[in-house]
């Protein structure tokens, strides 16, 4: 399932944090939120973003307290 299909399937998209300005950060956060967690491989496949570009985004989102890593998945901080 593509990222667009997952987001479209959601009945209501989650609100994006106001301090997210970069497109990649918004996209990764939104995907993690609507998928109820995602691995790096999930993100890479669904969003077509290389791992070398994903890790800084995930690190930034984690440092801001928006997502966190639970075992092999990233989840929104409020979902853990």
Phi, psi and omega in degrees: 000133181281165179298320180297319179296319180295317181291320178295326181291331180295134182289327175216124180289142178292153177290138176275139175301141183299330184277001175275117181244330182284138182301316180297320179296317178298315182296314180295314180300314181297318179296314179300318182295314183282339180267000182056036178116145181206145174275168176300319179297320176301312181297316181299315182291311185289322186261352181055046176244132180294148181303322181298335176269332181289318186301317176296324178295313179298321179296315179297313180298323178292314180297329178278357178077021182268328176226164174212158181266127176236107187057242183264359184248153169260135179229159175294147184302326180283347183268350185274000000 
